[in-house]
Amino acid sequence: MKQFRNFFIRLLPILAIIGPGIISGSVDNDAGGITTYSVVGANFGYTMLWALFLTTFSLAVTQEVGARMGLITGKGLASLIREKFGIKWTTFIMAVLMIANLGTIAAEFAGIAAALDIFGISKLISIPILAIVIYFMVVKGSFKKLEKIFLVASAFYLVYIISAFISHPDWGLGIKSLVVPSFSLNKTYIITLIALIGTTITPWGQFFIQDYVVDKKLSKEDIQVERGDVFFGSFLTNFISFFIILACAATIFAHGKSIIDAKDAALALEPLAGKFASALFAFGLLNASIFGAALVPVSTSYVITEAFGFESGLNFSFKDAPQFYGLFAFLLIVGAFFVLLPFMPLLTILVISQAVNAILLLPILIFVFILSNDKKLLGNYANNKFVNIILLITFIAIAVSSIVYFFSLFLG
């Protein structure tokens, strides 16, 4: 008993530090992410798993860079961009982030609408109610309370592992496809591949991880534990993604069917893998959508208000940070409004927003690369060669796939 107590006492400081990496990684599997992975598995089987495997390394490195810069400087990415490059470049990056994140926020509400539609609840009811619930949950909650809620939400992603096992996938082919690349110049394949990259490594996620460690008041003394937190979170997010793809590949793709979104995936699983697997898939989509609909607007509000010198963060009250909470409310309203429009196609919002994320990530990665190599700013904590190689490969891969996609649009 004494040994257990001593172990627990030593563990407490570590438990106080972890969270940013796990939450930041988990929320990458939001509504757009689950839709993208469902489409990947259902329409292309196991053939895109190699890209998921490679993006795990890119996600881990980019998240570690963001966390490290936050720990060493005590400042968010937006603040560093403003100090290093001035207000014009900051405004440009904030515009890029706003465009990318509005699409992502709309995708979260589209996911809520799709998930609850499976249970017979109209989006005209579900979207307004949950938008209000999310707003008051964030405004009335403290940083520590919300962190606990988000960590609990992260645990619910385990339902996708259960769904995959119920679906009885070809484990050998799944493992082989992780390390044996397969590629096609088909336009649909390319945009889905770009969406897969864009939903794994997101513009908002790059800002979020750095702001999170700052808001959590972590310092460079916490760097080893936080690095482990980030690496585990990056592994966990794509570990869950792997099972989402497996579940759809083993059922929908194997039976020669196709889908256009995660709602279709949940419905298609019922006759192929059973009602339980279908219900778990739908519940996972709802959990992820609510999770993302809360976190992405919070992150966006944090970054933009910080960039222009306003008070920002969940540690402030509405009275002390009206711009932060006002922007948060605006983003929720706009995201919900897009989905409520009767002519707005949910599929377009869900999948295309992920491809747009990948393209808009490029200018952000340039600033991240420059700042993380600045020895005046980070000293001995600046990037090493391995980190720079991964960042450059990630940038080139996104750039090349985006160029190929646009050429394929015009040249067929």
C-alpha positions in Angstrom: 0.0 0.0 0.0 2.8 2.4 0.9 4.6 1.6 -2.4 1.4 2.4 -4.3 1.0 5.6 -2.4 4.6 6.7 -3.2 4.1 5.8 -6.8 0.9 7.8 -7.0 2.6 10.8 -5.3 5.4 10.7 -7.9 2.8 10.4 -10.7 0.8 13.5 -9.6 3.1 16.1 -11.1 3.0 14.2 -14.4 -0.8 14.0 -14.4 -0.9 17.8 -13.8 1.1 18.4 -17.0 -0.5 16.0 -19.5 -3.6 17.0 -21.4 -2.6 19.4 -24.2 -1.1 16.6 -26.4 -4.0 14.1 -25.9 -6.7 16.7 -26.4 -5.1 18.4 -29.3 -4.5 15.0 -31.0 -8.0 13.6 -30.2 -9.9 16.6 -31.6 -8.2 16.0 -35.0 -10.6 13.2 -35.2 -13.5 15.6 -35.4 -16.6 15.4 -37.7 -14.6 16.2 -40.8 -11.9 13.8 -39.8 -14.3 10.9 -39.1 -16.1 11.6 -42.4 -12.8 11.7 -44.3 -11.6 8.4 -42.7 -15.0 6.8 -43.3 -14.8 7.8 -47.0 -11.2 6.6 -47.2 -12.1 3.1 -45.9 -15.5 2.7 -47.7 -14.4 4.0 -51.1 -10.7 3.0 -51.2 -10.5 0.1 -48.8 -7.1 -0.3 -47.1 -5.1 1.4 -49.9 -4.6 4.8 -48.1 -3.4 3.5 -44.8 0.2 4.2 -45.8 -0.6 7.9 -45.9 -2.2 7.7 -42.4 1.0 6.0 -41.1 3.3 8.7 -42.5 1.1 11.6 -41.3 1.5 10.2 -37.7 5.1 11.3 -37.8 4.3 14.6 -39.3 1.6 15.3 -36.7 3.8 14.3 -33.8 6.7 16.6 -35.0 4.5 19.6 -35.8 2.7 19.3 -32.5 6.0 18.9 -30.6 7.4 22.0 -32.3 4.3 24.0 -31.2 4.4 22.8 -27.7 8.1 23.4 -27.4 7.8 27.0 -28.6 5.0 27.6 -26.1 7.0 26.1 -23.2 10.2 28.0 -24.0 8.8 31.4 -24.9 5.6 31.5 -22.8 3.8 32.9 -25.8 1.3 31.6 -28.4 2.2 31.3 -32.1 0.2 34.3 -33.1 2.1 36.5 -30.6 5.4 35.2 -32.0 4.4 35.9 -35.6 3.3 39.5 -34.7 6.6 40.2 -32.8 8.8 38.6 -35.5 7.0 39.6 -38.7 4.8 42.6 -37.9 1.1 43.3 -38.0 0.7 42.9 -41.8 1.9 39.3 -41.9 -0.1 38.6 -38.7 -3.3 39.9 -40.3 -2.6 37.7 -43.4 -2.2 34.6 -41.2 -5.2 35.4 -39.1 -7.3 35.7 -42.3 -6.0 32.3 -43.5 -6.9 30.8 -40.1 -10.3 32.4 -40.0 -11.2 31.0 -43.5 -9.9 27.5 -42.6 -11.6 27.4 -39.2 -15.0 28.7 -40.4 -15.1 25.7 -42.7 -14.0 23.4 -39.9 -16.6 24.8 -37.4 -19.4 24.4 -40.0 -18.1 20.8 -40.5 -18.5 20.1 -36.8 -22.1 21.3 -36.8 -22.7 19.3 -40.0 -21.4 16.3 -38.1 -23.8 17.0 -35.2 -26.7 17.3 -37.6 -25.8 14.1 -39.4 -25.3 12.1 -36.2 -28.6 13.1 -34.6 -30.4 12.7 -37.9 -29.7 9.0 -37.6 -31.7 9.0 -34.4 -34.5 11.0 -36.1 -33.8 14.4 -34.7 -34.0 17.3 -37.2 -31.0 19.7 -37.6 -33.5 22.5 -37.1 -33.7 21.3 -33.5 -30.3 19.8 -32.8 -28.1 22.6 -34.1 -29.6 25.6 -32.2 -29.9 23.7 -29.0 -26.3 22.3 -29.0 -24.9 25.6 -30.1 -26.4 27.2 -27.0 -25.2 24.4 -24.8 -21.7 24.6 -26.1 -21.6 28.4 -25.7 -22.7 28.3 -22.0 -20.5 25.3 -21.3 -17.4 27.3 -22.4 -18.4 30.7 -21.0 -19.5 29.4 -17.6 -16.8 26.8 -17.2 -13.3 27.2 -15.9 -10.1 26.1 -17.8 -9.6 23.1 -15.4 -13.3 22.0 -15.7 -13.3 22.2 -19.5 -10.0 20.3 -19.6 -11.5 17.4 -17.7 -14.6 17.4 -19.9 -12.4 17.3 -23.0 -10.2 14.5 -21.6 -13.4 12.4 -20.9 -14.6 13.2 -24.5 -11.2 11.9 -25.8 -11.9 8.5 -24.1 -15.1 8.0 -26.0 -13.1 7.5 -29.2 -12.5 4.0 -28.0 -16.0 3.1 -29.5 -14.3 3.0 -33.0 -11.9 0.3 -31.9 -14.9 -1.8 -30.8 -16.7 -1.1 -34.1 -13.7 -2.2 -36.1 -13.3 -5.5 -34.1 -17.0 -6.2 -34.7 -16.5 -5.7 -38.4 -13.9 -8.4 -38.6 -11.3 -6.7 -40.9 -8.4 -8.3 -42.8 -5.8 -7.5 -40.2 -2.9 -8.8 -42.4 -3.9 -6.6 -45.3 -4.4 -3.7 -42.9 -0.9 -3.9 -41.4 0.6 -4.5 -44.8 -1.1 -1.4 -46.3 0.4 0.7 -43.5 3.9 0.3 -45.0 3.3 -0.5 -48.7 2.3 2.7 -50.6 -0.4 2.7 -53.2 -1.3 5.7 -55.4 -3.7 6.7 -58.1 -4.0 9.9 -60.2 -7.7 9.7 -60.0 -9.2 13.1 -59.0 -11.3 11.6 -56.3 -8.4 9.7 -54.8 -6.2 12.8 -54.8 -8.7 15.1 -53.1 -9.4 12.4 -50.5 -5.7 12.0 -49.9 -5.3 15.7 -49.5 -8.4 15.7 -47.1 -6.7 12.9 -45.1 -3.6 15.1 -44.7 -5.7 18.2 -44.0 -7.8 16.5 -41.3 -4.7 15.1 -39.5 -2.5 18.2 -39.5 -4.7 21.2 -39.2 -4.1 25.0 -39.2 -6.0 25.5 -36.0 -4.3 22.6 -34.3 -0.9 24.2 -34.8 -2.0 27.3 -33.0 -4.0 25.3 -30.4 -1.2 23.2 -28.9 1.1 26.2 -28.4 -1.7 28.3 -26.8 -2.8 25.4 -24.7 0.6 24.9 -22.9 0.8 28.7 -22.4 -2.7 28.8 -20.9 -2.0 25.8 -18.7 1.0 27.8 -17.4 3.6 25.1 -18.2 7.3 26.0 -18.6 10.5 24.5 -20.1 10.9 22.4 -17.0 7.9 20.4 -18.2 9.3 19.8 -21.7 10.1 16.1 -21.3 6.6 15.1 -19.9 4.8 17.4 -22.4 6.8 15.9 -25.3 5.6 12.4 -24.2 2.1 13.8 -23.9 2.2 15.2 -27.5 3.7 12.0 -29.0 1.1 9.8 -27.2 -1.7 12.1 -28.4 -0.5 12.0 -32.0 -0.2 8.2 -31.9 -3.6 7.9 -30.3 -5.4 10.1 -32.8 -4.2 8.1 -35.8 -4.5 4.8 -33.9 -8.3 5.6 -33.7 -8.3 6.7 -37.4 -6.8 3.4 -38.3 -9.7 1.5 -36.8 -12.3 3.9 -38.4 -10.8 3.0 -41.8 -10.6 -0.7 -41.0 -14.3 -0.8 -40.0 -15.4 0.8 -43.2 -13.0 -1.1 -45.4 -14.0 -4.5 -44.0 -17.7 -3.9 -44.4 -18.8 -1.2 -46.9 -15.8 -1.5 -49.3 -15.7 -5.3 -49.1 -19.4 -5.5 -50.1 -18.8 -3.2 -53.1 -20.8 -0.3 -51.7 -19.8 3.4 -51.3 -20.7 6.3 -49.1 -20.5 10.1 -49.2 -20.3 10.8 -45.4 -19.9 9.4 -41.9 -23.7 9.2 -41.5 -23.9 6.9 -44.5 -21.1 4.8 -42.9 -23.0 4.5 -39.6 -26.2 3.4 -41.4 -24.3 1.1 -43.8 -22.7 -0.7 -40.9 -26.0 -2.0 -39.5 -26.8 -4.6 -42.1 -23.1 -5.5 -42.5 -21.8 -5.5 -39.0 -24.8 -5.3 -36.8 -26.9 -2.6 -35.0 -24.4 -2.3 -32.1 -21.5 -1.4 -34.4 -23.7 1.1 -36.3 -24.9 2.7 -33.0 -21.3 3.0 -31.7 -20.2 4.6 -35.0 -23.0 7.2 -34.8 -22.3 7.9 -31.1 -18.6 8.4 -31.9 -19.5 10.9 -34.7 -21.8 12.9 -32.3 -19.1 12.9 -29.5 -16.4 14.1 -31.9 -18.6 16.7 -33.5 -19.6 18.3 -30.2 -15.9 18.1 -29.0 -14.7 19.9 -32.1 -17.6 22.4 -32.1 -16.4 23.6 -28.7 -12.7 23.5 -29.2 -12.2 24.9 -32.7 -14.1 28.2 -32.0 -12.3 28.5 -28.6 -8.9 28.0 -30.3 -9.8 30.5 -33.1 -11.0 33.1 -30.6 -7.9 32.7 -28.5 -5.5 33.0 -31.4 -7.1 36.0 -33.1 -7.6 38.1 -30.0 -4.1 37.2 -28.8 -2.7 38.2 -32.2 -4.1 41.7 -31.9 -3.3 42.3 -28.2 -6.7 41.7 -26.6 -7.2 39.7 -23.4 -7.8 36.1 -24.3 -8.2 32.7 -22.7 -10.6 30.7 -20.5 -9.1 32.0 -17.3 -10.7 35.4 -18.0 -14.3 36.3 -17.4 -16.6 37.6 -20.1 -16.3 41.1 -18.6 -12.5 41.0 -18.7 -12.2 39.5 -22.2 -15.3 40.6 -24.2 -13.6 40.3 -27.6 -12.6 36.7 -26.9 -16.0 35.6 -25.9 -17.7 37.8 -28.5 -15.7 36.2 -31.3 -16.4 32.8 -29.9 -20.1 33.4 -30.0 -19.8 34.8 -33.6 -18.0 31.7 -34.8 -20.6 29.4 -33.3 -23.4 31.3 -34.9 -21.8 31.5 -38.3 -20.9 27.8 -38.3 -24.4 26.7 -37.2 -26.0 29.1 -39.7 -24.1 27.6 -42.7 -25.4 24.1 -41.8 -29.0 25.3 -41.2 -29.2 26.7 -44.8 -31.4 24.3 -46.7 -29.3 24.4 -49.9 -26.0 23.8 -48.2 -24.6 20.3 -49.0 -23.2 18.7 -45.8 -20.8 16.5 -47.7 -19.1 19.5 -49.4 -18.7 21.2 -46.0 -17.3 18.0 -44.3 -14.8 16.8 -46.9 -13.8 19.8 -48.9 -13.1 21.8 -45.7 -10.4 19.2 -44.9 -8.7 19.6 -48.2 -8.9 23.4 -47.9 -7.3 23.0 -44.4 -4.3 21.2 -46.0 -3.7 23.9 -48.5 -4.1 26.8 -46.0 -1.7 25.0 -43.7 1.2 25.7 -46.1 1.8 29.4 -45.2 1.4 28.6 -41.5 4.1 25.9 -41.7 6.5 28.4 -43.3 6.2 30.7 -40.2 6.4 27.7 -37.8 9.6 26.5 -39.6 11.3 29.9 -39.4 10.3 30.6 -35.8 11.3 27.1 -34.5 14.8 27.5 -36.1 15.4 30.9 -34.5 18.2 30.4 -32.0 17.8 33.9 -30.6 14.2 33.0 -29.7 14.7 29.4 -28.5 18.4 29.0 -27.9 19.3 25.3 -27.5 15.7 24.4 -27.9 15.7 25.3 -31.6 15.0 22.5 -34.1 17.4 19.8 -34.9 18.0 18.3 -38.3 15.6 15.5 -37.9 12.7 17.8 -37.0 13.5 20.1 -40.0 13.6 17.2 -42.4 10.1 16.1 -41.2 8.7 19.6 -41.5 10.1 20.0 -45.0 8.8 16.6 -46.1 5.4 17.5 -44.7 5.4 20.9 -46.5 6.5 19.4 -49.8 4.0 16.5 -49.6 1.1 18.9 -49.0 2.3 21.3 -51.7 2.8 18.6 -54.4 -0.5 16.8 -53.7 -2.4 20.2 -53.9 -0.7 21.1 -57.2 -1.5 17.6 -58.6 -5.1 17.9 -57.6 -5.6 21.3 -59.2 -3.9 20.1 -62.4 -6.2 17.1 -62.4 -9.2 19.4 -62.2 -8.3 21.2 -65.3 -6.6 18.5 -67.3 -8.8 15.6 -66.3 
